[in-house]
Amino acid sequence: MTPLDALGGEEALHRLVTRFYDRMEADPAVHSLHRLHFRGHGLSHTREAQFEFLCGFLGGRAYYRERHGHMNLREIHAHIPIRTADAELWLATFDAALRECGMEGEVVERLRATLRRAAHVLANDLPDWRVGEG
């Protein structure tokens, strides 16, 4: 059984990703993360890419790798100014989505720990275009 299976399969992962990005769009406290997508492909693209990435990451079909040829998180995020506070906000928002979807247990705790390490590895010192913007 894969971690994806333990979470409830692709349907459950879709619900989780949908809830996460719904929170990002609706919660004013998460607006700084939402803004990071303004200069990219936008949230509709990101919703799909996040599902595809997490599906392969959790042992399911590697949709992201099939589409993009890799699953290198650093490369994916290389152009995005990510601060430690952004990583923590992303993690808190994802954690809230996990709770709202009723996902818990050992596989969720392992996922949280892995995501925490990954999020903090992505923190960088790229110029942050959000500074000084409304």
PAPA-705045 format. One record per residue (C-alpha): x, y, z. Coordinates in pm, 1 decimal. Last residue first. Example, Ala and Ser with C-alpha at 12.3 -4.5 7.8 and 13.67 -1.06 7.14 Angstrom:
<recs>
+----------+----------+----------+
!        x !        y !        z !
+----------+----------+----------+
!   1367.0 !   -106.0 !    714.0 !
!   1230.0 !   -450.0 !    780.0 !
+----------+----------+----------+
</recs>
This chain:
<recs>
+----------+----------+----------+
!        x !        y !        z !
+----------+----------+----------+
!     16.4 !   4648.9 !   -193.5 !
!    369.8 !   4626.7 !   -330.4 !
!    670.3 !   4752.5 !   -131.1 !
!    810.5 !   4408.3 !    -71.9 !
!    619.6 !   4158.3 !   -289.1 !
!    902.8 !   4165.9 !   -546.7 !
!   1116.0 !   3964.6 !   -306.5 !
!   1472.1 !   3958.4 !   -437.5 !
!   1587.8 !   3598.2 !   -411.0 !
!   1715.8 !   3508.0 !    -63.6 !
!   1593.8 !   3150.8 !    -37.5 !
!   1362.8 !   2915.8 !    151.0 !
!   1313.2 !   2599.1 !    -55.3 !
!   1492.6 !   2371.5 !    193.1 !
!   1244.2 !   2489.8 !    455.6 !
!    946.6 !   2365.5 !    257.0 !
!   1109.3 !   2027.6 !    188.2 !
!   1188.0 !   1956.0 !    554.3 !
!    837.5 !   2054.9 !    664.1 !
!    681.8 !   1856.1 !    378.2 !
!    863.4 !   1541.4 !    492.8 !
!    751.6 !   1587.0 !    854.8 !
!    391.0 !   1655.9 !    752.5 !
!    388.3 !   1353.5 !    519.8 !
!    520.3 !   1129.0 !    798.8 !
!    244.7 !   1259.4 !   1028.6 !
!    -14.5 !   1202.7 !    755.6 !
!    104.9 !    843.4 !    701.3 !
!     87.9 !    776.1 !   1076.2 !
!   -266.7 !    896.3 !   1125.0 !
!   -478.6 !   1185.9 !   1016.5 !
!   -675.5 !   1318.5 !    723.2 !
!  -1015.7 !   1456.3 !    816.4 !
!  -1029.3 !   1682.5 !    509.2 !
!  -1046.3 !   1988.4 !    734.4 !
!   -744.8 !   1861.0 !    929.2 !
!   -536.3 !   1810.0 !    613.3 !
!   -643.4 !   2154.3 !    484.8 !
!   -534.0 !   2312.5 !    814.5 !
!   -195.2 !   2137.0 !    783.9 !
!   -157.6 !   2266.7 !    429.4 !
!   -224.9 !   2620.6 !    550.9 !
!     17.2 !   2583.1 !    840.3 !
!    284.4 !   2439.9 !    608.3 !
!    242.3 !   2718.8 !    352.8 !
!    257.8 !   2977.6 !    632.3 !
!    575.4 !   2820.1 !    771.2 !
!    738.5 !   2814.2 !    426.5 !
!    636.0 !   3175.4 !    364.3 !
!    782.0 !   3278.4 !    702.3 !
!   1108.6 !   3103.5 !    608.1 !
!   1116.7 !   3319.9 !    295.1 !
!   1041.7 !   3207.8 !    -58.1 !
!   1113.9 !   3439.1 !   -350.6 !
!   1010.2 !   3225.4 !   -649.1 !
!   1232.2 !   3166.7 !   -953.0 !
!   1394.1 !   2843.1 !   -831.0 !
!   1060.4 !   2689.1 !   -720.9 !
!   1033.6 !   2406.7 !   -975.6 !
!   1411.5 !   2365.2 !   -987.0 !
!   1434.7 !   2330.5 !   -609.3 !
!   1143.5 !   2087.9 !   -603.2 !
!   1299.1 !   1854.2 !   -862.0 !
!   1018.1 !   1629.9 !   -986.1 !
!   1141.3 !   1573.8 !  -1341.1 !
!   1033.9 !   1527.4 !  -1702.9 !
!    763.5 !   1795.0 !  -1698.9 !
!    442.9 !   1612.0 !  -1801.8 !
!    535.3 !   1253.9 !  -1711.3 !
!    721.7 !   1373.0 !  -1403.2 !
!    413.0 !   1565.0 !  -1287.7 !
!    179.6 !   1272.6 !  -1356.8 !
!    391.0 !   1028.4 !  -1154.2 !
!    109.9 !    780.9 !  -1084.6 !
!     85.6 !    706.7 !   -716.7 !
!    362.9 !    666.5 !   -461.2 !
!    301.9 !    976.5 !   -249.1 !
!    543.9 !   1194.9 !   -446.7 !
!    376.1 !   1086.3 !   -769.2 !
!     34.3 !   1204.7 !   -650.5 !
!    187.7 !   1503.8 !   -475.5 !
!    333.7 !   1635.8 !   -800.6 !
!     19.2 !   1586.3 !  -1008.2 !
!   -203.2 !   1738.5 !   -738.9 !
!     30.2 !   2035.9 !   -701.6 !
!     51.0 !   2080.7 !  -1080.3 !
!   -327.6 !   2087.0 !  -1112.3 !
!   -376.7 !   2338.2 !   -833.2 !
!    -82.1 !   2541.0 !   -963.4 !
!   -235.8 !   2577.5 !  -1309.2 !
!   -562.3 !   2702.2 !  -1157.6 !
!   -360.8 !   2913.1 !   -912.9 !
!   -183.6 !   3130.5 !  -1165.2 !
!     81.7 !   3053.0 !  -1427.3 !
!    344.5 !   3256.8 !  -1251.7 !
!    365.2 !   3624.6 !  -1159.4 !
!     47.9 !   3626.4 !   -948.9 !
!    133.2 !   3291.5 !   -788.8 !
!    346.9 !   3444.2 !   -511.9 !
!     46.2 !   3665.3 !   -432.9 !
!   -147.7 !   3366.8 !   -298.2 !
!    132.5 !   3305.2 !    -51.2 !
!    114.5 !   3665.6 !     75.5 !
!   -266.5 !   3636.5 !     87.8 !
!   -261.3 !   3355.5 !    343.7 !
!   -399.7 !   3560.5 !    635.1 !
!   -668.8 !   3696.2 !    401.8 !
!   -814.2 !   3342.8 !    373.2 !
!  -1013.3 !   3292.5 !     51.8 !
!   -761.7 !   3214.6 !   -223.6 !
!   -516.5 !   3019.1 !     -9.6 !
!   -798.9 !   2840.7 !    168.3 !
!   -946.9 !   2729.7 !   -165.1 !
!   -594.7 !   2625.9 !   -260.6 !
!   -563.0 !   2389.2 !     34.8 !
!   -919.8 !   2260.4 !      3.0 !
!   -868.3 !   2173.8 !   -363.1 !
!   -537.0 !   2003.3 !   -286.2 !
!   -699.8 !   1795.2 !    -12.3 !
!  -1006.5 !   1706.5 !   -219.2 !
!   -786.4 !   1601.4 !   -512.5 !
!   -577.0 !   1389.4 !   -274.7 !
!   -892.6 !   1215.6 !   -151.9 !
!   -993.7 !   1134.0 !   -509.9 !
!   -640.8 !   1019.9 !   -596.2 !
!   -628.2 !    758.6 !   -324.0 !
!   -765.9 !    757.9 !     29.7 !
!   -470.2 !    884.4 !    232.3 !
!   -342.2 !    528.1 !    284.8 !
!   -357.8 !    469.4 !    -91.7 !
!   -143.4 !    778.5 !   -149.4 !
!    103.3 !    655.2 !    115.3 !
!    135.6 !    340.9 !    -96.6 !
!      0.0 !      0.0 !      0.0 !
+----------+----------+----------+
</recs>
